[in-house]
Amino acid sequence: MTADLLVLSVCAAWTGAALLAGALPQTRTACALRRRTRWLSALVAAGGTGVVLVLAAGAATGVTGARALLLGAPAALAGATAFALLARVRSYADAFTTAPAAPASPGLRAAAARPLLAAPIQVTALAAFGVAASTLGPHPLVGLGVAGTLVAAAGLATAIGHSVRHSILAEGALRLAPARVAIRPLSR
């Protein structure tokens, strides 16, 4: 029972992080974006700690072998990429601390929409659901192969969606950037 609760709590932490990461570029103010990046960092840290505990418990949780790989690999990638990118977005948002009601600039929203920020977190949430379903589920069709295939397909779709959204926001930020004037040397 305790092992089941541990697996479900990992699912809950990664699901919360995935939902927050998906909504991060839609934040209206820079202050709210900074606050959400802090929450997202805490949820990723909690999810990563939970994954380590689940993998350490191993046989007690039923997460061994391929299940451990299905859960551990995306969690390691999400942890490695998310903390650095979240720190960058938070430092960009810190520039607006003196104006808490200032709207988030298009460049700030584009930085929050980076595909390597949200996609690994969301794929990890899907993998956690797949591992939980194959470990806790009594249904024979919810096997590890089905879970792995669904996680891979949904992960690809998620990555493509985030790439398109980032491109749209980055293009909007470039359109608002001041035009650079080319300085030509004086002719003699």
C-alpha positions as CSV (number, residue, x, y, z in Angstrom):
1,M,0.0,0.0,0.0
2,T,2.8,2.4,0.9
3,A,4.6,1.6,-2.4
4,D,1.4,2.3,-4.3
5,L,1.0,5.7,-2.7
6,L,4.7,6.5,-3.5
7,V,4.1,5.7,-7.2
8,L,0.9,7.7,-7.3
9,S,2.5,10.7,-5.5
10,V,5.2,10.7,-8.2
11,C,2.4,10.8,-10.8
12,A,0.8,13.6,-9.0
13,A,4.0,15.7,-8.7
14,W,4.9,15.3,-12.4
15,T,1.3,15.9,-13.5
16,G,1.2,19.2,-11.6
17,A,4.6,20.1,-13.1
18,A,3.4,19.2,-16.6
19,L,0.2,21.3,-16.3
20,L,2.2,24.3,-14.9
21,A,4.9,24.0,-17.6
22,G,2.3,23.9,-20.3
23,A,0.6,27.1,-19.0
24,L,3.9,29.0,-18.3
25,P,4.0,31.0,-21.6
26,Q,0.4,32.2,-21.2
27,T,1.3,34.1,-18.0
28,R,0.2,37.7,-18.2
29,T,2.7,39.5,-15.9
30,A,6.4,39.1,-15.3
31,C,5.8,38.8,-11.6
32,A,3.4,35.9,-12.0
33,L,5.9,34.3,-14.4
34,R,8.6,34.5,-11.8
35,R,6.3,33.0,-9.2
36,R,5.3,30.2,-11.5
37,T,8.9,29.3,-12.3
38,R,9.6,29.0,-8.6
39,W,6.6,26.6,-8.2
40,L,7.6,24.7,-11.3
41,S,11.1,24.3,-9.9
42,A,9.7,23.0,-6.6
43,L,7.4,20.5,-8.4
44,V,10.3,19.2,-10.6
45,A,12.5,18.8,-7.6
46,A,9.7,16.9,-5.7
47,G,9.0,14.7,-8.8
48,G,12.7,14.0,-9.2
49,T,13.0,13.1,-5.5
50,G,10.0,10.8,-5.8
51,V,11.5,9.1,-8.9
52,V,14.7,8.5,-7.0
53,L,12.7,7.0,-4.1
54,V,10.6,4.8,-6.4
55,L,13.7,3.5,-8.1
56,A,15.5,3.0,-4.8
57,A,12.5,1.0,-3.5
58,G,12.7,-1.1,-6.6
59,A,11.1,-4.5,-6.0
60,A,8.7,-3.1,-3.3
61,T,7.1,-0.7,-5.8
62,G,7.3,-3.1,-8.7
63,V,9.3,-0.6,-10.7
64,T,12.3,-2.6,-11.9
65,G,14.0,-3.2,-15.2
66,A,12.2,-1.7,-18.2
67,R,9.7,0.2,-16.0
68,A,12.6,1.8,-14.2
69,L,14.1,2.9,-17.5
70,L,10.7,4.2,-18.7
71,L,10.4,6.3,-15.6
72,G,14.0,7.2,-14.9
73,A,15.2,8.3,-18.4
74,P,12.6,11.1,-19.0
75,A,12.9,12.2,-15.4
76,A,16.7,12.6,-15.7
77,L,16.3,14.6,-18.9
78,A,13.6,16.8,-17.4
79,G,15.7,17.5,-14.4
80,A,18.8,18.3,-16.4
81,T,17.1,20.7,-18.8
82,A,14.3,22.2,-16.6
83,F,16.4,23.6,-13.8
84,A,18.8,25.5,-16.1
85,L,16.0,26.9,-18.4
86,L,13.8,27.8,-15.4
87,A,16.7,29.7,-13.8
88,R,17.2,31.6,-17.1
89,V,13.5,32.5,-17.4
90,R,13.4,33.5,-13.7
91,S,16.5,35.8,-14.3
92,Y,14.7,37.4,-17.3
93,A,11.6,37.9,-15.2
94,D,13.7,39.4,-12.4
95,A,14.4,42.4,-14.6
96,F,10.8,43.4,-14.0
97,T,10.8,43.3,-10.2
98,T,10.4,47.0,-9.9
99,A,7.2,46.9,-12.0
100,P,5.2,44.0,-10.7
101,A,2.1,44.7,-12.8
102,A,4.2,45.0,-16.0
103,P,2.9,42.6,-18.7
104,A,5.2,39.8,-19.8
105,S,7.1,40.8,-22.9
106,P,6.9,38.7,-26.0
107,G,10.5,37.7,-25.6
108,L,9.9,36.6,-22.0
109,R,6.9,34.6,-23.1
110,A,9.0,33.0,-25.9
111,A,11.7,32.1,-23.4
112,A,9.1,30.4,-21.2
113,A,7.8,28.5,-24.2
114,R,11.1,26.7,-25.0
115,P,10.4,23.2,-26.1
116,L,13.2,21.8,-23.9
117,L,11.5,23.3,-20.9
118,A,8.0,21.9,-21.0
119,A,8.2,18.8,-23.3
120,P,10.5,16.7,-21.1
121,I,8.4,17.5,-18.0
122,Q,5.2,16.5,-19.8
123,V,6.8,13.3,-21.2
124,T,7.9,12.4,-17.7
125,A,4.3,12.9,-16.5
126,L,3.1,10.5,-19.2
127,A,5.8,8.0,-18.4
128,A,4.8,8.2,-14.7
129,F,1.2,7.4,-15.7
130,G,2.4,4.6,-17.9
131,V,4.5,3.0,-15.2
132,A,1.7,3.5,-12.6
133,A,-0.8,1.9,-15.0
134,S,1.4,-1.1,-15.7
135,T,2.5,-1.5,-12.1
136,L,-0.8,-0.9,-10.3
137,G,-3.4,-1.8,-13.1
138,P,-5.0,-5.2,-13.0
139,H,-5.9,-5.0,-16.7
140,P,-3.7,-7.3,-18.9
141,L,-3.7,-4.9,-21.9
142,V,-2.1,-2.2,-19.9
143,G,1.4,-3.7,-20.3
144,L,4.7,-2.0,-20.5
145,G,4.9,-2.2,-24.3
146,V,1.6,-0.4,-24.7
147,A,2.7,2.2,-22.1
148,G,6.1,2.7,-23.8
149,T,4.5,3.1,-27.2
150,L,1.9,5.6,-26.0
151,V,4.5,7.6,-24.1
152,A,6.8,7.8,-27.2
153,A,3.9,8.8,-29.5
154,A,2.5,11.4,-27.1
155,G,6.0,12.7,-26.4
156,L,6.6,13.3,-30.1
157,A,3.3,15.1,-30.4
158,T,4.0,17.2,-27.3
159,A,7.5,18.2,-28.6
160,I,6.1,19.2,-32.0
161,G,3.4,21.3,-30.4
162,H,5.8,23.1,-28.1
163,S,8.2,23.7,-31.0
164,V,5.4,25.3,-33.0
165,R,4.3,27.5,-30.1
166,H,7.9,28.6,-29.4
167,S,8.4,29.5,-33.0
168,I,5.2,31.6,-33.1
169,L,6.1,33.4,-29.9
170,A,9.7,34.0,-30.9
171,E,8.6,35.3,-34.3
172,G,6.2,37.7,-32.6
173,A,9.1,38.9,-30.3
174,L,11.3,39.5,-33.3
175,R,8.6,41.5,-35.0
176,L,8.5,43.9,-32.1
177,A,12.3,44.2,-31.8
178,P,13.7,47.6,-33.0
179,A,15.1,47.5,-36.5
180,R,18.8,47.6,-36.7
181,V,20.1,50.4,-38.8
182,A,23.1,49.5,-41.0
183,I,25.8,52.1,-40.7
184,R,27.6,52.5,-44.0
185,P,31.0,54.2,-44.3
186,L,31.1,57.6,-45.8
187,S,32.0,57.6,-49.4
188,R,35.0,59.6,-50.5
